[in-house]
Structure formats: structure tokens, C-alpha cells
Amino acid sequence: MADNVELVMRFHPVGGEDVSLLSKDFADEAQALEAIARALEERRGLVLARARYNREAGQSGMVINLANVVSVRVSSKDSDTTGQYL
């Protein structure tokens, strides 16, 4: 498997604070957005095998419930002004 880039994934829920994760599950932003869109369309959770929450040292698997998510930003840089919204 090719070495994937680490992407910043910022989820904005209907209520509450944004949740930011770092993930190496995808080769690029486009692949991540495609997986997120597919999960939303199929009304299922987004499964990440190589993710870090809150800049933790170790990676772990996560399932993100997208039911109450309004938007998602995916970027290779951690910034409020970069990335794409779904």
C-alpha cells in the first residue's frame, strides 16, 4: 500500500464544537471527500483505520457518525482558510 498523506478532517456538527481529526486513510483530499460523500449518501458511518484525535501520538480506528454533521473540511494543512467543504 502506498504511503498516504496525513489529512486534517474537520467535522462541523449541527450543534456544538467542530471536531478535528488527523487521518492517513486516504491518498489525497479528493479520495477522502469521495469516501465521506459515499458514507453520507448511504447513511452510514465513516470508518477510519488510521486516525488521531486531538493530536494524540498513536493512531487508532474510529467510526464517525455523520448523521448530525452539517459540513466537513478536508485539507493537508491545519488552517481555517484551507481545504474543501462537502
C-alpha positions in Angstrom: 0.0 0.0 0.0 1.3 3.5 -0.9 2.1 5.8 1.9 -0.9 8.0 2.4 -0.7 11.7 3.3 -1.9 12.9 6.7 -5.1 14.9 6.2 -6.8 17.2 8.6 -10.6 16.3 8.7 -12.7 18.9 10.5 -16.4 17.9 11.1 -18.9 20.6 11.9 -22.0 19.1 13.7 -25.5 20.6 13.9 -24.8 21.7 17.4 -21.6 22.0 19.3 -18.0 22.5 18.5 -16.1 21.3 15.4 -14.3 18.0 15.8 -10.8 17.8 14.2 -9.0 14.6 13.3 -5.8 13.7 11.6 -6.1 10.7 9.2 -3.8 8.7 7.0 -6.6 6.6 5.5 -6.6 8.4 2.1 -4.1 9.2 -0.7 -5.4 12.7 -1.1 -8.2 15.2 -0.4 -10.4 14.0 -3.3 -10.3 10.4 -2.2 -11.3 11.4 1.4 -14.2 13.6 0.1 -15.4 10.8 -2.1 -15.5 8.4 0.9 -17.3 10.9 3.1 -19.8 11.7 0.3 -20.4 7.9 -0.2 -20.9 7.4 3.6 -23.4 10.3 3.7 -25.3 9.1 0.7 -25.5 5.5 2.1 -26.5 6.9 5.5 -23.7 5.0 7.3 -20.7 6.0 9.5 -17.3 6.9 8.1 -14.8 4.2 9.1 -11.2 5.4 9.6 -8.5 2.8 10.4 -5.6 5.2 10.8 -6.8 8.3 12.7 -5.6 10.5 15.5 -7.9 12.7 17.7 -6.7 15.9 19.3 -3.1 15.3 18.1 -2.6 12.1 20.1 0.6 10.3 19.5 -0.8 6.9 18.4 -3.2 6.1 15.6 -6.4 4.2 16.2 -9.5 3.1 14.4 -12.6 5.3 14.5 -16.2 5.3 13.3 -17.6 8.8 12.7 -21.4 9.1 12.9 -22.3 11.5 10.1 -26.0 11.8 10.9 -25.7 15.2 12.6 -22.8 16.6 10.6 -23.5 19.8 8.6 -20.2 20.1 6.8 -16.8 18.5 6.6 -13.5 20.2 5.7 -10.6 18.1 4.4 -7.1 19.6 4.0 -3.5 18.7 4.0 -2.9 21.8 6.2 -4.4 22.7 9.5 -5.9 26.1 8.8 -9.3 27.8 8.9 -8.8 29.1 5.4 -7.7 26.0 3.5 -9.4 22.8 2.4 -12.7 21.9 0.7 -16.1 21.7 2.2 -18.6 19.0 1.4 
